């Protein structure tokens, strides 16, 4: 299970409305090897769910997560934060034993 805050949901909806070229029907969230802590979070537009995906909803925006990534993302809270200098998605991952300072990579 994942949690998506209201702020993150609003940003997903804005991205789908303003930045989507029309082909995508949802957003894929996953992980890949890399970053300063071992794994990095990745997000991209996606046309449809793939085999073995779990599909979560952020209001009317489907969020696709593949089974392999879900092992590392189970229980995650996805938020969207803005401050004077930065804005972006924040991943609060209970499976991470350490995260980099910028919050874009983690280790398990």
Biopython code that builds the backbone (N, CA, C, O; Angstrom):
import numpy as np
from Bio.PDB.StructureBuilder import StructureBuilder

atoms = [
    (1, "UNK", "N", (0.833, -1.175, 0.000)),
    (1, "UNK", "CA", (0.000, 0.000, 0.000)),
    (1, "UNK", "C", (0.882, 1.243, 0.000)),
    (1, "UNK", "O", (1.954, 1.252, 0.604)),
    (2, "UNK", "N", (0.432, 2.276, -0.668)),
    (2, "UNK", "CA", (1.128, 3.557, -0.656)),
    (2, "UNK", "C", (0.136, 4.646, -0.262)),
    (2, "UNK", "O", (-1.076, 4.488, -0.414)),
    (3, "UNK", "N", (0.668, 5.748, 0.244)),
    (3, "UNK", "CA", (-0.164, 6.894, 0.589)),
    (3, "UNK", "C", (0.259, 8.072, -0.273)),
    (3, "UNK", "O", (1.450, 8.326, -0.452)),
    (4, "UNK", "N", (-0.710, 8.779, -0.796)),
    (4, "UNK", "CA", (-0.447, 9.958, -1.615)),
    (4, "UNK", "C", (-1.181, 11.121, -0.964)),
    (4, "UNK", "O", (-2.405, 11.095, -0.834)),
    (5, "UNK", "N", (-0.433, 12.141, -0.554)),
    (5, "UNK", "CA", (-1.050, 13.272, 0.129)),
    (5, "UNK", "C", (-1.899, 14.090, -0.838)),
    (5, "UNK", "O", (-1.814, 13.935, -2.056)),
    (6, "UNK", "N", (-2.711, 14.955, -0.265)),
    (6, "UNK", "CA", (-3.562, 15.824, -1.077)),
    (6, "UNK", "C", (-2.718, 16.738, -1.970)),
    (6, "UNK", "O", (-3.065, 16.966, -3.129)),
    (7, "UNK", "N", (-1.613, 17.261, -1.433)),
    (7, "UNK", "CA", (-0.740, 18.134, -2.235)),
    (7, "UNK", "C", (-0.134, 17.375, -3.409)),
    (7, "UNK", "O", (-0.070, 17.898, -4.521)),
    (8, "UNK", "N", (0.312, 16.141, -3.166)),
    (8, "UNK", "CA", (0.876, 15.332, -4.249)),
    (8, "UNK", "C", (-0.198, 15.000, -5.282)),
    (8, "UNK", "O", (0.066, 15.031, -6.484)),
    (9, "UNK", "N", (-1.395, 14.685, -4.824)),
    (9, "UNK", "CA", (-2.501, 14.393, -5.735)),
    (9, "UNK", "C", (-2.783, 15.585, -6.636)),
    (9, "UNK", "O", (-2.955, 15.425, -7.844)),
    (10, "UNK", "N", (-2.830, 16.772, -6.061)),
    (10, "UNK", "CA", (-3.075, 17.980, -6.856)),
    (10, "UNK", "C", (-1.968, 18.196, -7.882)),
    (10, "UNK", "O", (-2.243, 18.605, -9.010)),
    (11, "UNK", "N", (-0.720, 17.925, -7.504)),
    (11, "UNK", "CA", (0.393, 18.091, -8.446)),
    (11, "UNK", "C", (0.337, 17.039, -9.550)),
    (11, "UNK", "O", (0.606, 17.356, -10.709)),
    (12, "UNK", "N", (-0.005, 15.796, -9.217)),
    (12, "UNK", "CA", (-0.173, 14.770, -10.252)),
    (12, "UNK", "C", (-1.250, 15.198, -11.249)),
    (12, "UNK", "O", (-1.072, 15.046, -12.458)),
    (13, "UNK", "N", (-2.354, 15.727, -10.751)),
    (13, "UNK", "CA", (-3.429, 16.181, -11.635)),
    (13, "UNK", "C", (-2.962, 17.336, -12.518)),
    (13, "UNK", "O", (-3.284, 17.379, -13.706)),
    (14, "UNK", "N", (-2.204, 18.271, -11.943)),
    (14, "UNK", "CA", (-1.691, 19.404, -12.721)),
    (14, "UNK", "C", (-0.738, 18.920, -13.810)),
    (14, "UNK", "O", (-0.820, 19.367, -14.954)),
    (15, "UNK", "N", (0.158, 18.015, -13.459)),
    (15, "UNK", "CA", (1.121, 17.485, -14.428)),
    (15, "UNK", "C", (0.391, 16.785, -15.571)),
    (15, "UNK", "O", (0.725, 16.989, -16.738)),
    (16, "UNK", "N", (-0.595, 15.970, -15.243)),
    (16, "UNK", "CA", (-1.338, 15.265, -16.292)),
    (16, "UNK", "C", (-2.071, 16.248, -17.201)),
    (16, "UNK", "O", (-2.168, 16.026, -18.408)),
    (17, "UNK", "N", (-2.580, 17.316, -16.632)),
    (17, "UNK", "CA", (-3.340, 18.308, -17.390)),
    (17, "UNK", "C", (-2.423, 19.191, -18.245)),
    (17, "UNK", "O", (-2.751, 19.478, -19.396)),
    (18, "UNK", "N", (-1.277, 19.626, -17.701)),
    (18, "UNK", "CA", (-0.457, 20.636, -18.358)),
    (18, "UNK", "C", (0.762, 20.096, -19.103)),
    (18, "UNK", "O", (1.220, 20.723, -20.058)),
    (19, "UNK", "N", (1.292, 18.953, -18.689)),
    (19, "UNK", "CA", (2.547, 18.482, -19.274)),
    (19, "UNK", "C", (2.412, 17.202, -20.085)),
    (19, "UNK", "O", (3.348, 16.810, -20.781)),
    (20, "UNK", "N", (1.290, 16.564, -20.006)),
    (20, "UNK", "CA", (1.027, 15.328, -20.731)),
    (20, "UNK", "C", (0.776, 15.651, -22.206)),
    (20, "UNK", "O", (0.036, 16.582, -22.523)),
    (21, "UNK", "N", (1.391, 14.881, -23.101)),
    (21, "UNK", "CA", (1.183, 15.110, -24.536)),
    (21, "UNK", "C", (-0.118, 14.490, -25.048)),
    (21, "UNK", "O", (-0.400, 14.544, -26.245)),
    (22, "UNK", "N", (-0.898, 13.912, -24.164)),
    (22, "UNK", "CA", (-2.179, 13.327, -24.542)),
    (22, "UNK", "C", (-2.159, 11.819, -24.639)),
    (22, "UNK", "O", (-3.215, 11.187, -24.617)),
    (23, "UNK", "N", (-0.976, 11.225, -24.746)),
    (23, "UNK", "CA", (-0.862, 9.771, -24.848)),
    (23, "UNK", "C", (-0.992, 9.073, -23.501)),
    (23, "UNK", "O", (-1.505, 7.957, -23.427)),
    (24, "UNK", "N", (-0.537, 9.716, -22.449)),
    (24, "UNK", "CA", (-0.476, 9.071, -21.140)),
    (24, "UNK", "C", (-1.832, 9.100, -20.452)),
    (24, "UNK", "O", (-2.601, 10.053, -20.579)),
    (25, "UNK", "N", (-2.099, 8.018, -19.715)),
    (25, "UNK", "CA", (-3.324, 7.931, -18.933)),
    (25, "UNK", "C", (-3.022, 7.856, -17.442)),
    (25, "UNK", "O", (-3.938, 7.804, -16.622)),
    (26, "UNK", "N", (-1.732, 7.850, -17.089)),
    (26, "UNK", "CA", (-1.342, 7.770, -15.693)),
    (26, "UNK", "C", (0.132, 8.062, -15.528)),
    (26, "UNK", "O", (0.818, 8.458, -16.470)),
    (27, "UNK", "N", (0.606, 7.859, -14.308)),
    (27, "UNK", "CA", (2.003, 8.116, -13.969)),
    (27, "UNK", "C", (2.595, 6.854, -13.371)),
    (27, "UNK", "O", (2.008, 6.237, -12.482)),
    (28, "UNK", "N", (3.770, 6.475, -13.872)),
    (28, "UNK", "CA", (4.499, 5.328, -13.345)),
    (28, "UNK", "C", (5.506, 5.820, -12.317)),
    (28, "UNK", "O", (6.256, 6.763, -12.568)),
    (29, "UNK", "N", (5.516, 5.172, -11.158)),
    (29, "UNK", "CA", (6.505, 5.444, -10.121)),
    (29, "UNK", "C", (7.262, 4.154, -9.887)),
    (29, "UNK", "O", (6.663, 3.088, -9.754)),
    (30, "UNK", "N", (8.574, 4.251, -9.836)),
    (30, "UNK", "CA", (9.387, 3.066, -9.622)),
    (30, "UNK", "C", (10.728, 3.426, -9.031)),
    (30, "UNK", "O", (10.953, 4.550, -8.584)),
    (31, "UNK", "N", (11.610, 2.453, -9.038)),
    (31, "UNK", "CA", (12.969, 2.661, -8.562)),
    (31, "UNK", "C", (13.935, 2.128, -9.600)),
    (31, "UNK", "O", (13.585, 1.283, -10.423)),
    (32, "UNK", "N", (15.156, 2.636, -9.547)),
    (32, "UNK", "CA", (16.234, 2.100, -10.371)),
    (32, "UNK", "C", (17.509, 2.170, -9.559)),
    (32, "UNK", "O", (17.630, 2.983, -8.642)),
    (33, "UNK", "N", (18.453, 1.323, -9.896)),
    (33, "UNK", "CA", (19.747, 1.360, -9.239)),
    (33, "UNK", "C", (20.464, 2.648, -9.587)),
    (33, "UNK", "O", (20.467, 3.073, -10.743)),
    (34, "UNK", "N", (21.070, 3.267, -8.592)),
    (34, "UNK", "CA", (21.813, 4.497, -8.838)),
    (34, "UNK", "C", (21.581, 5.508, -7.743)),
    (34, "UNK", "O", (20.925, 5.223, -6.741)),
    (35, "UNK", "N", (22.122, 6.684, -7.941)),
    (35, "UNK", "CA", (22.035, 7.714, -6.916)),
    (35, "UNK", "C", (23.110, 7.498, -5.873)),
    (35, "UNK", "O", (23.796, 6.475, -5.877)),
    (36, "UNK", "N", (23.253, 8.444, -4.997)),
    (36, "UNK", "CA", (24.338, 8.368, -4.018)),
    (36, "UNK", "C", (24.060, 7.370, -2.899)),
    (36, "UNK", "O", (24.969, 7.053, -2.131)),
    (37, "UNK", "N", (22.833, 6.864, -2.783)),
    (37, "UNK", "CA", (22.523, 5.917, -1.713)),
    (37, "UNK", "C", (22.183, 4.516, -2.203)),
    (37, "UNK", "O", (21.940, 3.631, -1.382)),
    (38, "UNK", "N", (22.158, 4.286, -3.506)),
    (38, "UNK", "CA", (21.919, 2.942, -4.017)),
    (38, "UNK", "C", (20.736, 2.801, -4.950)),
    (38, "UNK", "O", (20.851, 2.168, -5.999)),
    (39, "UNK", "N", (19.593, 3.382, -4.588)),
    (39, "UNK", "CA", (18.398, 3.352, -5.427)),
    (39, "UNK", "C", (17.895, 4.773, -5.630)),
    (39, "UNK", "O", (18.029, 5.620, -4.747)),
    (40, "UNK", "N", (17.315, 5.028, -6.800)),
    (40, "UNK", "CA", (16.706, 6.329, -7.087)),
    (40, "UNK", "C", (15.235, 6.138, -7.422)),
    (40, "UNK", "O", (14.842, 5.122, -7.994)),
    (41, "UNK", "N", (14.431, 7.120, -7.060)),
    (41, "UNK", "CA", (13.021, 7.131, -7.438)),
    (41, "UNK", "C", (12.902, 7.649, -8.864)),
    (41, "UNK", "O", (13.619, 8.569, -9.258)),
    (42, "UNK", "N", (11.998, 7.058, -9.636)),
    (42, "UNK", "CA", (11.740, 7.523, -10.997)),
    (42, "UNK", "C", (10.236, 7.690, -11.190)),
    (42, "UNK", "O", (9.429, 6.942, -10.637)),
    (43, "UNK", "N", (9.884, 8.695, -11.991)),
    (43, "UNK", "CA", (8.487, 8.931, -12.350)),
    (43, "UNK", "C", (8.435, 9.275, -13.826)),
    (43, "UNK", "O", (9.300, 9.982, -14.344)),
    (44, "UNK", "N", (7.404, 8.764, -14.499)),
    (44, "UNK", "CA", (7.225, 9.073, -15.919)),
    (44, "UNK", "C", (5.763, 8.872, -16.293)),
    (44, "UNK", "O", (5.019, 8.172, -15.607)),
    (45, "UNK", "N", (5.372, 9.500, -17.391)),
    (45, "UNK", "CA", (4.030, 9.276, -17.914)),
    (45, "UNK", "C", (3.928, 7.849, -18.438)),
    (45, "UNK", "O", (4.912, 7.272, -18.901)),
    (46, "UNK", "N", (2.723, 7.288, -18.357)),
    (46, "UNK", "CA", (2.516, 5.905, -18.804)),
    (46, "UNK", "C", (1.150, 5.795, -19.471)),
    (46, "UNK", "O", (0.168, 6.376, -19.009)),
    (47, "UNK", "N", (1.108, 5.037, -20.568)),
    (47, "UNK", "CA", (-0.153, 4.855, -21.298)),
    (47, "UNK", "C", (-1.124, 3.949, -20.559)),
    (47, "UNK", "O", (-2.318, 4.237, -20.476)),
    (48, "UNK", "N", (-0.601, 2.849, -20.023)),
    (48, "UNK", "CA", (-1.482, 1.874, -19.372)),
    (48, "UNK", "C", (-0.666, 1.006, -18.436)),
    (48, "UNK", "O", (0.565, 1.006, -18.465)),
    (49, "UNK", "N", (-1.382, 0.267, -17.606)),
    (49, "UNK", "CA", (-0.727, -0.658, -16.689)),
    (49, "UNK", "C", (-0.074, -1.789, -17.475)),
    (49, "UNK", "O", (-0.564, -2.211, -18.522)),
    (50, "UNK", "N", (1.029, -2.259, -16.944)),
    (50, "UNK", "CA", (1.711, -3.429, -17.503)),
    (50, "UNK", "C", (1.358, -4.650, -16.659)),
    (50, "UNK", "O", (0.825, -4.538, -15.555)),
    (51, "UNK", "N", (1.670, -5.808, -17.212)),
    (51, "UNK", "CA", (1.458, -7.041, -16.463)),
    (51, "UNK", "C", (2.230, -6.961, -15.148)),
    (51, "UNK", "O", (3.374, -6.507, -15.136)),
    (52, "UNK", "N", (1.641, -7.382, -14.074)),
    (52, "UNK", "CA", (2.206, -7.408, -12.726)),
    (52, "UNK", "C", (2.262, -6.037, -12.053)),
    (52, "UNK", "O", (2.834, -5.918, -10.969)),
    (53, "UNK", "N", (1.689, -5.004, -12.661)),
    (53, "UNK", "CA", (1.606, -3.697, -12.010)),
    (53, "UNK", "C", (0.521, -3.704, -10.949)),
    (53, "UNK", "O", (-0.481, -4.408, -11.074)),
    (54, "UNK", "N", (0.725, -2.919, -9.909)),
    (54, "UNK", "CA", (-0.348, -2.540, -8.991)),
    (54, "UNK", "C", (-0.757, -1.138, -9.391)),
    (54, "UNK", "O", (0.091, -0.304, -9.706)),
    (55, "UNK", "N", (-2.037, -0.880, -9.380)),
    (55, "UNK", "CA", (-2.543, 0.432, -9.770)),
    (55, "UNK", "C", (-3.188, 1.084, -8.549)),
    (55, "UNK", "O", (-4.094, 0.526, -7.930)),
    (56, "UNK", "N", (-2.702, 2.267, -8.222)),
    (56, "UNK", "CA", (-3.244, 3.077, -7.140)),
    (56, "UNK", "C", (-3.890, 4.303, -7.769)),
    (56, "UNK", "O", (-3.584, 4.647, -8.911)),
    (57, "UNK", "N", (-4.768, 4.955, -7.045)),
    (57, "UNK", "CA", (-5.444, 6.134, -7.582)),
    (57, "UNK", "C", (-5.094, 7.366, -6.765)),
    (57, "UNK", "O", (-5.140, 7.340, -5.535)),
    (58, "UNK", "N", (-4.747, 8.441, -7.452)),
    (58, "UNK", "CA", (-4.617, 9.769, -6.856)),
    (58, "UNK", "C", (-5.764, 10.564, -7.461)),
    (58, "UNK", "O", (-5.599, 11.217, -8.492)),
    (59, "UNK", "N", (-6.915, 10.509, -6.826)),
    (59, "UNK", "CA", (-8.178, 10.974, -7.403)),
    (59, "UNK", "C", (-8.391, 10.245, -8.725)),
    (59, "UNK", "O", (-8.545, 9.024, -8.733)),
    (60, "UNK", "N", (-8.403, 10.973, -9.847)),
    (60, "UNK", "CA", (-8.652, 10.327, -11.136)),
    (60, "UNK", "C", (-7.376, 10.016, -11.912)),
    (60, "UNK", "O", (-7.440, 9.675, -13.093)),
    (61, "UNK", "N", (-6.212, 10.130, -11.257)),
    (61, "UNK", "CA", (-4.938, 9.840, -11.923)),
    (61, "UNK", "C", (-4.446, 8.460, -11.484)),
    (61, "UNK", "O", (-4.143, 8.266, -10.306)),
    (62, "UNK", "N", (-4.361, 7.494, -12.411)),
    (62, "UNK", "CA", (-3.809, 6.189, -12.059)),
    (62, "UNK", "C", (-2.301, 6.291, -11.809)),
    (62, "UNK", "O", (-1.575, 6.941, -12.560)),
    (63, "UNK", "N", (-1.851, 5.638, -10.744)),
    (63, "UNK", "CA", (-0.427, 5.558, -10.412)),
    (63, "UNK", "C", (-0.036, 4.094, -10.565)),
    (63, "UNK", "O", (-0.558, 3.231, -9.858)),
    (64, "UNK", "N", (0.883, 3.814, -11.490)),
    (64, "UNK", "CA", (1.314, 2.448, -11.785)),
    (64, "UNK", "C", (2.640, 2.166, -11.086)),
    (64, "UNK", "O", (3.582, 2.952, -11.191)),
    (65, "UNK", "N", (2.713, 1.037, -10.369)),
    (65, "UNK", "CA", (3.955, 0.617, -9.724)),
    (65, "UNK", "C", (4.162, -0.855, -10.039)),
    (65, "UNK", "O", (3.286, -1.682, -9.786)),
    (66, "UNK", "N", (5.333, -1.180, -10.598)),
    (66, "UNK", "CA", (5.618, -2.575, -10.924)),
    (66, "UNK", "C", (5.896, -3.361, -9.644)),
    (66, "UNK", "O", (6.268, -2.790, -8.620)),
    (67, "UNK", "N", (5.710, -4.669, -9.719)),
    (67, "UNK", "CA", (5.823, -5.535, -8.545)),
    (67, "UNK", "C", (7.203, -5.460, -7.905)),
    (67, "UNK", "O", (7.309, -5.474, -6.679)),
    (68, "UNK", "N", (8.256, -5.381, -8.704)),
    (68, "UNK", "CA", (9.619, -5.317, -8.164)),
    (68, "UNK", "C", (9.830, -4.034, -7.362)),
    (68, "UNK", "O", (10.392, -4.068, -6.268)),
    (69, "UNK", "N", (9.383, -2.910, -7.903)),
    (69, "UNK", "CA", (9.528, -1.634, -7.193)),
    (69, "UNK", "C", (8.667, -1.594, -5.938)),
    (69, "UNK", "O", (9.061, -1.005, -4.932)),
    (70, "UNK", "N", (7.491, -2.217, -5.992)),
    (70, "UNK", "CA", (6.572, -2.164, -4.860)),
    (70, "UNK", "C", (7.178, -2.783, -3.604)),
    (70, "UNK", "O", (6.847, -2.371, -2.492)),
    (71, "UNK", "N", (8.057, -3.761, -3.767)),
    (71, "UNK", "CA", (8.742, -4.352, -2.615)),
    (71, "UNK", "C", (9.461, -3.266, -1.822)),
    (71, "UNK", "O", (9.455, -3.290, -0.592)),
    (72, "UNK", "N", (10.079, -2.316, -2.517)),
    (72, "UNK", "CA", (10.842, -1.244, -1.877)),
    (72, "UNK", "C", (9.991, -0.018, -1.562)),
    (72, "UNK", "O", (10.397, 0.826, -0.762)),
    (73, "UNK", "N", (8.824, 0.089, -2.175)),
    (73, "UNK", "CA", (7.971, 1.265, -1.999)),
    (73, "UNK", "C", (6.759, 1.008, -1.107)),
    (73, "UNK", "O", (5.996, 1.933, -0.829)),
    (74, "UNK", "N", (6.571, -0.212, -0.662)),
    (74, "UNK", "CA", (5.423, -0.537, 0.177)),
    (74, "UNK", "C", (5.432, 0.324, 1.438)),
    (74, "UNK", "O", (6.435, 0.389, 2.149)),
    (75, "UNK", "N", (4.318, 0.973, 1.704)),
    (75, "UNK", "CA", (4.198, 1.824, 2.881)),
    (75, "UNK", "C", (4.660, 3.254, 2.676)),
    (75, "UNK", "O", (4.594, 4.063, 3.602)),
    (76, "UNK", "N", (5.127, 3.581, 1.482)),
    (76, "UNK", "CA", (5.662, 4.916, 1.212)),
    (76, "UNK", "C", (4.561, 5.975, 1.241)),
    (76, "UNK", "O", (3.414, 5.713, 0.879)),
    (77, "UNK", "N", (4.935, 7.168, 1.679)),
    (77, "UNK", "CA", (4.060, 8.331, 1.568)),
    (77, "UNK", "C", (4.690, 9.268, 0.549)),
    (77, "UNK", "O", (5.858, 9.638, 0.669)),
    (78, "UNK", "N", (3.909, 9.648, -0.455)),
    (78, "UNK", "CA", (4.381, 10.581, -1.479)),
    (78, "UNK", "C", (3.708, 11.919, -1.218)),
    (78, "UNK", "O", (2.482, 12.024, -1.189)),
    (79, "UNK", "N", (4.537, 12.941, -1.030)),
    (79, "UNK", "CA", (4.054, 14.282, -0.741)),
    (79, "UNK", "C", (4.625, 15.235, -1.782)),
    (79, "UNK", "O", (5.519, 14.867, -2.544)),
    (80, "UNK", "N", (4.117, 16.440, -1.813)),
    (80, "UNK", "CA", (4.653, 17.488, -2.682)),
    (80, "UNK", "C", (4.884, 18.705, -1.811)),
    (80, "UNK", "O", (3.976, 19.178, -1.127)),
    (81, "UNK", "N", (6.122, 19.214, -1.843)),
    (81, "UNK", "CA", (6.484, 20.331, -0.986)),
    (81, "UNK", "C", (6.993, 21.499, -1.805)),
    (81, "UNK", "O", (7.617, 21.323, -2.851)),
    (82, "UNK", "N", (6.720, 22.684, -1.314)),
    (82, "UNK", "CA", (7.274, 23.900, -1.903)),
    (82, "UNK", "C", (7.849, 24.745, -0.775)),
    (82, "UNK", "O", (7.285, 24.819, 0.317)),
    (83, "UNK", "N", (8.978, 25.377, -1.059)),
    (83, "UNK", "CA", (9.543, 26.347, -0.130)),
    (83, "UNK", "C", (10.148, 27.479, -0.950)),
    (83, "UNK", "O", (9.931, 27.551, -2.160)),
    (84, "UNK", "N", (10.887, 28.342, -0.321)),
    (84, "UNK", "CA", (11.426, 29.506, -1.023)),
    (84, "UNK", "C", (12.358, 29.141, -2.172)),
    (84, "UNK", "O", (12.400, 29.848, -3.179)),
    (85, "UNK", "N", (13.102, 28.055, -2.036)),
    (85, "UNK", "CA", (14.111, 27.702, -3.034)),
    (85, "UNK", "C", (13.751, 26.517, -3.914)),
    (85, "UNK", "O", (14.213, 26.433, -5.052)),
    (86, "UNK", "N", (12.943, 25.608, -3.414)),
    (86, "UNK", "CA", (12.690, 24.357, -4.132)),
    (86, "UNK", "C", (11.216, 23.986, -4.107)),
    (86, "UNK", "O", (10.428, 24.471, -3.295)),
    (87, "UNK", "N", (10.892, 23.113, -5.027)),
    (87, "UNK", "CA", (9.587, 22.464, -5.004)),
    (87, "UNK", "C", (9.766, 21.089, -5.626)),
    (87, "UNK", "O", (10.589, 20.904, -6.523)),
    (88, "UNK", "N", (8.996, 20.136, -5.149)),
    (88, "UNK", "CA", (9.091, 18.808, -5.723)),
    (88, "UNK", "C", (8.431, 17.757, -4.856)),
    (88, "UNK", "O", (7.969, 18.023, -3.747)),
    (89, "UNK", "N", (8.404, 16.555, -5.403)),
    (89, "UNK", "CA", (7.830, 15.428, -4.684)),
    (89, "UNK", "C", (8.797, 14.983, -3.601)),
    (89, "UNK", "O", (10.014, 14.991, -3.788)),
    (90, "UNK", "N", (8.235, 14.595, -2.470)),
    (90, "UNK", "CA", (9.026, 14.083, -1.356)),
    (90, "UNK", "C", (8.544, 12.669, -1.066)),
    (90, "UNK", "O", (7.344, 12.414, -0.960)),
    (91, "UNK", "N", (9.493, 11.765, -0.942)),
    (91, "UNK", "CA", (9.193, 10.359, -0.700)),
    (91, "UNK", "C", (9.580, 10.012, 0.731)),
    (91, "UNK", "O", (10.760, 10.027, 1.079)),
    (92, "UNK", "N", (8.601, 9.704, 1.552)),
    (92, "UNK", "CA", (8.839, 9.266, 2.930)),
    (92, "UNK", "C", (8.711, 7.749, 2.941)),
    (92, "UNK", "O", (7.612, 7.199, 3.025)),
    (93, "UNK", "N", (9.868, 7.084, 2.855)),
    (93, "UNK", "CA", (9.903, 5.640, 2.645)),
    (93, "UNK", "C", (10.298, 4.922, 3.936)),
    (93, "UNK", "O", (11.439, 5.053, 4.379)),
    (94, "UNK", "N", (9.380, 4.166, 4.550)),
    (94, "UNK", "CA", (9.709, 3.460, 5.789)),
    (94, "UNK", "C", (10.700, 2.315, 5.585)),
    (94, "UNK", "O", (11.260, 1.809, 6.557)),
    (95, "UNK", "N", (10.924, 1.901, 4.348)),
    (95, "UNK", "CA", (11.864, 0.815, 4.063)),
    (95, "UNK", "C", (13.301, 1.298, 3.937)),
    (95, "UNK", "O", (14.227, 0.488, 3.962)),
    (96, "UNK", "N", (13.499, 2.600, 3.802)),
    (96, "UNK", "CA", (14.838, 3.154, 3.604)),
    (96, "UNK", "C", (15.582, 3.197, 4.934)),
    (96, "UNK", "O", (15.072, 3.711, 5.929)),
    (97, "UNK", "N", (16.799, 2.647, 4.935)),
    (97, "UNK", "CA", (17.631, 2.738, 6.133)),
    (97, "UNK", "C", (18.492, 3.990, 6.097)),
    (97, "UNK", "O", (18.986, 4.442, 7.130)),
    (98, "UNK", "N", (18.672, 4.551, 4.900)),
    (98, "UNK", "CA", (19.343, 5.843, 4.775)),
    (98, "UNK", "C", (18.908, 6.480, 3.472)),
    (98, "UNK", "O", (18.579, 5.796, 2.503)),
    (99, "UNK", "N", (18.914, 7.800, 3.466)),
    (99, "UNK", "CA", (18.561, 8.572, 2.276)),
    (99, "UNK", "C", (19.627, 9.629, 2.056)),
    (99, "UNK", "O", (20.316, 10.042, 2.989)),
    (100, "UNK", "N", (19.751, 10.057, 0.815)),
    (100, "UNK", "CA", (20.701, 11.128, 0.532)),
    (100, "UNK", "C", (20.114, 12.453, 1.011)),
    (100, "UNK", "O", (18.924, 12.535, 1.316)),
    (101, "UNK", "N", (20.930, 13.464, 1.076)),
    (101, "UNK", "CA", (20.492, 14.766, 1.562)),
    (101, "UNK", "C", (19.397, 15.393, 0.730)),
    (101, "UNK", "O", (18.537, 16.093, 1.264)),
    (102, "UNK", "N", (19.417, 15.152, -0.577)),
    (102, "UNK", "CA", (18.400, 15.764, -1.439)),
    (102, "UNK", "C", (17.114, 14.947, -1.473)),
    (102, "UNK", "O", (16.103, 15.425, -1.986)),
    (103, "UNK", "N", (17.127, 13.718, -0.935)),
    (103, "UNK", "CA", (15.918, 12.912, -0.851)),
    (103, "UNK", "C", (15.536, 12.165, -2.112)),
    (103, "UNK", "O", (14.443, 11.602, -2.182)),
    (104, "UNK", "N", (16.417, 12.143, -3.121)),
    (104, "UNK", "CA", (16.061, 11.461, -4.365)),
    (104, "UNK", "C", (16.604, 10.045, -4.451)),
    (104, "UNK", "O", (16.257, 9.311, -5.376)),
    (105, "UNK", "N", (17.446, 9.645, -3.507)),
    (105, "UNK", "CA", (17.921, 8.264, -3.514)),
    (105, "UNK", "C", (17.924, 7.720, -2.088)),
    (105, "UNK", "O", (17.902, 8.472, -1.113)),
    (106, "UNK", "N", (17.951, 6.386, -1.999)),
    (106, "UNK", "CA", (17.852, 5.738, -0.695)),
    (106, "UNK", "C", (18.542, 4.385, -0.721)),
    (106, "UNK", "O", (18.853, 3.850, -1.785)),
    (107, "UNK", "N", (18.778, 3.839, 0.471)),
    (107, "UNK", "CA", (19.340, 2.496, 0.624)),
    (107, "UNK", "C", (18.410, 1.692, 1.518)),
    (107, "UNK", "O", (17.739, 2.238, 2.393)),
    (108, "UNK", "N", (18.381, 0.369, 1.280)),
    (108, "UNK", "CA", (17.570, -0.522, 2.110)),
    (108, "UNK", "C", (18.458, -1.543, 2.781)),
    (108, "UNK", "O", (17.969, -2.391, 3.527)),
]
sb = StructureBuilder()
sb.init_structure("model")
sb.init_model(0)
sb.init_chain("A")
sb.init_seg("    ")
for serial, (resi, resn, name, xyz) in enumerate(atoms, 1):
    if name == "N":
        sb.init_residue(resn, " ", resi, " ")
    sb.init_atom(name, np.array(xyz, "f"), 0.0, 1.0, " ", f" {name:<3s}", serial, name[0])
structure = sb.get_structure()
